[in-house]
Amino acid sequence: MPTLRLALCQIDPWVGDLARNGDEVVRRTGQAVAAGAQLVAFPEMALTGYPVEDLALRRSFVEASRAALVELAGRLAADGSGEVPVVVGYLGRSEHASPRFNRPAGSPQNCAAVLHRGRVVTRFAKHHLPNYGVFDEFRWFVPGDQLPVLRVRGVDVALAICEDIWQDGGRVTAAREAGAGLLLVVNGSPYERNKDDLRLELVRRRAAEAGCTLAYVNMVGGQDELVFDGDSIVVDADGRVLARSPQFEEHLLVLDLDLPAAASDPTDGLLLSDGLHLIRTELDGGPAPAPAGRLTAEVAPRLSDEAEIWAALVSGTRAYVTKNGFASVLIGLSGGIDSALVAAIAVDAVGARNVHCVSMPSRYSSQHSRDDAAELARRTGLHFRTVSIAPMFDAYLGATELTGLAEENLQSRLRGTLLMAISNQEGHLVLAPGNKSELAVGYSTLYGDSVGAYGPIKDVYKSLVFRLARWRDEEAERRGEVPPIPEHTITKPPSAELRPDQVDTDSLPDYDLLDTVLTRYVEEDEGRDAIVAAGFDPAVVDRVVRLVDTAEYKRRQYPPGPKISAKNFGRDRRLPITNRWRQG
């Protein structure tokens, strides 16, 4: 039985940065070759970054990607890595018209290629295109109709791209029909809570269906609202986990696989399941000696729920800041739990020296909140200043007659204006502190709380905000560090402090109850009657549903933030703003 030394390169591609991504492929391939790898794989669209969205519709970008791929093949050979085949994702185009999808020749495709000895030896396009949740791939791409099989070191390796294994049939079934010894899948699979368990179950099932070992390489990092968690996996046909990469870390996974020897050669172009044509590529003349010193890769431990979410929020925030060319962030630090959590995330993401916070008290700001904000700054070492909005507030009230909600919202808008002025002056990226519970029910002041370029906890319900704050402090204690968030910030009743003695429960249900109803209505798409039938107070449900439905226009204007749930307020959930349907 031949032994194949496989390398899975779990990297963080930057969308649109072909030069940087190409450099990274060359560097990581060099490391893999130095480790004795005989086949190297990178994630889906690693050369262009993923998802490229409507960049795929720009012919200039498609052609730049194709040219960069050819150049990359030459660079790998010049770097001494040309003898090892490298599988890398890129943006390509169709060679033929696709009447079924009414698309002409030259239409964009989500492709991968095999680079070997300075050449692009085979190319193929994703067969199953996802068109749900955050994905719009039918908008951009034409599906492929081939099953590529490489013969490497005496082993037949079938190739697939991400969604190809999330759907039944297709390349999984075709891999079995082709007698593949390994199914290698390159992926750009975004993170959401508990997806690592779902992914493992999927990979095990598909390995059994393909009747062979399955290797799954995924990317890490962040792209706008999407976060990629890595979690690359190798399992055998019996579902045994042979190797697993850590979550949210760039990682080179190298291991030796004992795989069945390639048997007969099916005819090139043979028609397989789902109308896929077998395309065979011979890369060597037969089995090679087993690599010296057998490598058995480790199975990285899984993170806890809170640790996983925290890593996703930090990864998404870091990626947004750095990939958009910023070195520092700015946060309005009120002393409340939301801004405290955002500040702690920012410190972990970009370092305390790059986090600038401003306390902006008004006449209604409590002394304990001012003290809590200053204490968090002292504990973390971030930059902290105080700029009172009281004079500005008094000037507005002297010029206008504002009361009630208008007076409350004015304070928030003054703070937003001040943050943007400091941002413009000093070059920081402003982080918005709103959580998912507040955004859901519209408790976010437009041009006030919503001011910012990124919202790190946009997809985090308030009850989870408290859990994460507790976890982060406990994690600090476990490491022997100072907990970043003051205990009083976590235990005091949450309040916007926009009027005397105000607390959130004056106008909202308890957050545990509110978040349970919101989860059913937002994530699970349950209607009003179904939620009431589950035992919830009809008056509470009616109020929550009404608040959610009438706040859509606000959410559309809120900045992006990292997706951690099955359905975030963004591309996952696209309801009309103007909408008269009110029964859930």
Secondary structure as GFF3:
##gff-version 3
##sequence-region A 1 584
A	DSSP	beta_strand	3	10	.	.	.	ID=ss1
A	DSSP	alpha_helix	18	34	.	.	.	ID=ss2
A	DSSP	beta_strand	39	41	.	.	.	ID=ss3
A	DSSP	three_ten_helix	53	57	.	.	.	ID=ss4
A	DSSP	alpha_helix	59	78	.	.	.	ID=ss5
A	DSSP	beta_strand	86	93	.	.	.	ID=ss6
A	DSSP	three_ten_helix	99	101	.	.	.	ID=ss7
A	DSSP	beta_strand	108	116	.	.	.	ID=ss8
A	DSSP	beta_strand	119	125	.	.	.	ID=ss9
A	DSSP	alpha_helix	137	140	.	.	.	ID=ss10
A	DSSP	beta_strand	146	152	.	.	.	ID=ss11
A	DSSP	beta_strand	155	161	.	.	.	ID=ss12
A	DSSP	alpha_helix	163	166	.	.	.	ID=ss13
A	DSSP	alpha_helix	170	177	.	.	.	ID=ss14
A	DSSP	beta_strand	182	187	.	.	.	ID=ss15
A	DSSP	alpha_helix	195	210	.	.	.	ID=ss16
A	DSSP	beta_strand	213	218	.	.	.	ID=ss17
A	DSSP	beta_strand	220	223	.	.	.	ID=ss18
A	DSSP	beta_strand	226	229	.	.	.	ID=ss19
A	DSSP	beta_strand	233	235	.	.	.	ID=ss20
A	DSSP	beta_strand	241	244	.	.	.	ID=ss21
A	DSSP	beta_strand	251	258	.	.	.	ID=ss22
A	DSSP	three_ten_helix	273	275	.	.	.	ID=ss23
A	DSSP	beta_strand	277	282	.	.	.	ID=ss24
A	DSSP	alpha_helix	305	323	.	.	.	ID=ss25
A	DSSP	beta_strand	329	332	.	.	.	ID=ss26
A	DSSP	alpha_helix	337	350	.	.	.	ID=ss27
A	DSSP	three_ten_helix	352	354	.	.	.	ID=ss28
A	DSSP	beta_strand	355	359	.	.	.	ID=ss29
A	DSSP	alpha_helix	367	380	.	.	.	ID=ss30
A	DSSP	beta_strand	383	386	.	.	.	ID=ss31
A	DSSP	alpha_helix	390	399	.	.	.	ID=ss32
A	DSSP	alpha_helix	404	426	.	.	.	ID=ss33
A	DSSP	beta_strand	429	430	.	.	.	ID=ss34
A	DSSP	alpha_helix	436	441	.	.	.	ID=ss35
A	DSSP	alpha_helix	462	478	.	.	.	ID=ss36
A	DSSP	alpha_helix	487	491	.	.	.	ID=ss37
A	DSSP	three_ten_helix	504	506	.	.	.	ID=ss38
A	DSSP	alpha_helix	511	518	.	.	.	ID=ss39
A	DSSP	pi_helix	519	523	.	.	.	ID=ss40
A	DSSP	alpha_helix	528	533	.	.	.	ID=ss41
A	DSSP	alpha_helix	538	550	.	.	.	ID=ss42
A	DSSP	alpha_helix	552	556	.	.	.	ID=ss43
###
